[in-house]
């Protein structure tokens, strides 16, 4: 019984201890790919655990693979909330954590139902299909690239194509703004108005004097 309990204990330990790994991967390859990788590891751990024939196999397939995969998915999904939301960040994180708690509550009841109906091997097969949807959820976590007023890039950019397009848009805006900085010399209207205009009589007398 004690050896069996270690399967779940190691899994929970790795789930909670993979926070630095998940954050580092998100910084390196992006949140989108990190969540998809974690979802695939969790799927692989569940489906291989359904064919396990000993506890030693479960230590690797379920404790390690599922623990690492689920931990990476969890911390990355929570962290990306802070990138998508700025003004109402506290509300967004609160909803995300509330959804995690509600999901664990519902999943525990659903898992017990599966165990009573299909046994532990069938339950792991069904759960492997469910956790594979984490890859779909990760694909929806589209990377963002924000810019501050001083044109400093912030946020994570994991898609080079998007970054090039945004850089081009920023360059076009800067070029358009520079056009307004070009000034041309225009004669002062007030100076023109103050210039005296010769009288027609004076012009005639001046021409007579020249003839004389």
C-alpha positions as CSV (number, residue, x, y, z in Angstrom):
1,X,0.0,0.0,0.0
2,X,2.8,2.4,0.8
3,X,4.5,1.8,-2.5
4,X,1.3,2.4,-4.3
5,X,0.8,5.8,-2.5
6,X,4.2,6.9,-3.8
7,X,2.8,6.9,-7.4
8,X,0.5,9.8,-6.6
9,X,2.8,11.5,-4.2
10,X,5.6,11.8,-6.7
11,X,3.2,13.0,-9.3
12,X,1.9,15.8,-7.0
13,X,5.5,16.7,-5.9
14,X,6.6,17.1,-9.5
15,X,3.4,19.0,-10.4
16,X,4.2,21.6,-7.8
17,X,7.9,21.7,-8.3
18,X,8.0,22.3,-12.1
19,X,7.2,26.0,-11.7
20,X,10.8,27.1,-12.6
21,X,10.9,24.7,-15.5
22,X,7.6,25.9,-17.0
23,X,8.5,29.6,-16.6
24,X,12.0,29.0,-18.2
25,X,10.5,27.1,-21.1
26,X,7.9,29.8,-21.6
27,X,10.6,32.4,-21.8
28,X,12.7,30.3,-24.2
29,X,10.2,28.9,-26.7
30,X,7.0,30.7,-25.9
31,X,3.8,30.0,-23.9
32,X,2.1,28.4,-26.8
33,X,4.7,25.7,-27.4
34,X,5.2,25.2,-23.7
35,X,1.6,24.4,-23.0
36,X,1.4,22.1,-26.1
37,X,4.6,20.3,-25.0
38,X,3.2,19.8,-21.4
39,X,-0.1,18.6,-22.8
40,X,1.6,16.0,-24.9
41,X,3.8,14.8,-22.0
42,X,0.7,14.4,-19.9
43,X,-1.1,12.6,-22.6
44,X,1.8,10.2,-23.2
45,X,2.0,9.5,-19.4
46,X,-1.6,8.7,-19.1
47,X,-1.8,6.4,-22.2
48,X,1.4,4.5,-21.3
49,X,0.3,4.1,-17.7
50,X,-2.8,2.3,-18.9
51,X,-0.6,-0.5,-20.2
52,X,1.7,-0.6,-17.1
53,X,2.3,-4.0,-15.5
54,X,4.2,-2.9,-12.4
55,X,4.6,0.0,-10.0
56,X,8.1,0.7,-11.3
57,X,6.6,1.4,-14.7
58,X,4.0,3.7,-13.1
59,X,6.7,5.6,-11.3
60,X,8.0,6.7,-14.6
61,X,4.9,6.9,-16.8
62,X,2.5,8.4,-14.4
63,X,4.5,10.0,-11.6
64,X,7.2,11.6,-13.8
65,X,5.6,12.2,-17.2
66,X,2.2,13.2,-16.0
67,X,3.6,15.3,-13.1
68,X,6.0,17.2,-15.4
69,X,3.4,17.7,-18.1
70,X,0.6,18.8,-15.9
71,X,2.8,21.1,-13.9
72,X,4.2,22.8,-17.0
73,X,0.7,23.3,-18.4
74,X,-0.6,24.7,-15.2
75,X,2.0,27.3,-14.4
76,X,2.3,28.5,-18.0
77,X,-1.5,28.9,-18.4
78,X,-1.6,30.9,-15.2
79,X,1.4,33.1,-16.2
80,X,0.1,34.0,-19.6
81,X,-3.0,35.6,-18.0
82,X,-0.7,38.4,-16.8
83,X,0.4,39.0,-20.4
84,X,-3.1,39.2,-21.8
85,X,-4.6,41.3,-19.1
86,X,-3.3,44.5,-17.5
87,X,-6.1,46.7,-16.3
88,X,-8.2,43.8,-14.7
89,X,-5.4,41.4,-14.0
90,X,-6.6,40.5,-10.5
91,X,-10.0,39.6,-11.7
92,X,-8.6,37.5,-14.6
93,X,-6.2,35.6,-12.3
94,X,-9.0,35.1,-9.8
95,X,-11.2,33.6,-12.5
96,X,-8.4,31.4,-13.7
97,X,-7.7,30.0,-10.3
98,X,-11.4,29.5,-9.5
99,X,-11.7,27.5,-12.7
100,X,-8.8,25.4,-11.6
101,X,-10.5,24.6,-8.3
102,X,-13.8,23.9,-10.0
103,X,-12.2,21.7,-12.5
104,X,-10.5,19.6,-9.9
105,X,-13.7,19.2,-8.0
106,X,-15.7,18.0,-11.1
107,X,-12.8,15.9,-12.4
108,X,-12.6,14.0,-9.1
109,X,-16.2,13.0,-9.4
110,X,-15.9,12.1,-13.0
111,X,-12.8,10.0,-12.4
112,X,-14.5,8.0,-9.7
113,X,-17.4,7.4,-12.1
114,X,-14.9,6.2,-14.7
115,X,-13.1,3.9,-12.2
116,X,-16.4,2.3,-11.2
117,X,-17.4,1.8,-14.9
118,X,-14.3,1.0,-16.8
119,X,-11.6,0.2,-14.3
120,X,-8.3,2.0,-13.8
121,X,-6.9,1.1,-17.2
122,X,-9.9,2.3,-19.1
123,X,-10.0,5.4,-16.9
124,X,-6.4,6.3,-17.8
125,X,-7.2,5.8,-21.5
126,X,-10.2,8.2,-21.3
127,X,-8.2,10.7,-19.3
128,X,-5.4,10.6,-21.8
129,X,-7.8,11.7,-24.5
130,X,-9.1,14.5,-22.2
131,X,-5.6,15.9,-21.3
132,X,-4.7,15.9,-25.0
133,X,-7.0,18.8,-25.4
134,X,-4.4,20.9,-23.5
135,X,-2.5,20.9,-26.8
136,X,-5.6,22.6,-28.4
137,X,-5.8,25.1,-25.6
138,X,-2.1,25.8,-25.9
139,X,-2.5,26.5,-29.7
140,X,-5.0,29.2,-28.8
141,X,-2.5,31.0,-26.6
142,X,-1.4,33.3,-29.4
143,X,1.8,35.2,-28.5
144,X,1.6,39.0,-28.0
145,X,4.1,41.7,-28.7
146,X,3.3,45.0,-27.1
147,X,5.2,48.3,-27.5
148,X,5.6,51.1,-25.1
149,X,5.4,54.8,-26.2
150,X,9.2,54.9,-26.5
151,X,9.0,52.0,-29.0
152,X,10.5,49.4,-26.6
153,X,9.2,45.9,-27.2
154,X,7.7,44.1,-24.2
155,X,6.0,40.8,-23.8
156,X,7.0,37.5,-25.4
157,X,7.3,37.0,-29.1
158,X,7.5,33.4,-30.3
159,X,6.3,33.8,-33.9
160,X,9.0,35.5,-36.0
161,X,6.6,36.2,-38.9
162,X,4.3,38.2,-36.6
163,X,7.2,40.2,-35.2
164,X,8.4,41.2,-38.6
165,X,5.0,42.4,-39.7
166,X,4.6,44.5,-36.5
167,X,8.1,45.9,-36.9
168,X,7.2,47.0,-40.5
169,X,4.0,48.6,-39.3
170,X,5.9,50.5,-36.6
171,X,8.5,51.6,-39.1
172,X,5.7,52.9,-41.5
173,X,4.1,54.9,-38.7
174,X,7.5,56.4,-37.7
175,X,8.1,57.4,-41.4
176,X,4.7,59.0,-41.6
177,X,5.3,60.9,-38.4
178,X,8.7,62.2,-39.7
179,X,6.9,63.8,-42.6
180,X,5.3,66.3,-40.2
181,X,8.7,67.3,-39.0
182,X,9.7,68.6,-42.4
183,X,9.2,72.4,-42.4
184,X,9.2,74.7,-45.5
185,X,10.0,78.4,-45.5
186,X,6.9,80.4,-46.2
187,X,7.0,84.2,-46.6
188,X,5.6,86.0,-43.7
189,X,2.2,87.4,-44.6
190,X,2.4,90.2,-42.0
191,X,5.7,91.4,-43.6
192,X,4.0,91.5,-47.0
193,X,1.2,93.5,-45.7
194,X,3.5,96.1,-44.1
195,X,5.5,96.7,-47.3
196,X,4.4,100.1,-48.8
197,X,3.1,100.0,-52.3
198,X,4.2,102.9,-54.5
199,X,1.5,105.3,-55.6
200,X,0.7,105.6,-59.3
201,X,1.4,109.4,-59.3
202,X,4.8,108.9,-57.8
203,X,5.7,106.4,-60.5
204,X,4.6,108.8,-63.2
205,X,6.7,111.8,-61.8
206,X,9.7,109.5,-61.5
207,X,9.5,108.5,-65.1
208,X,9.2,112.2,-66.2
209,X,12.3,113.1,-64.2
210,X,14.2,110.2,-66.0
211,X,13.2,111.6,-69.4
212,X,14.4,115.0,-68.5
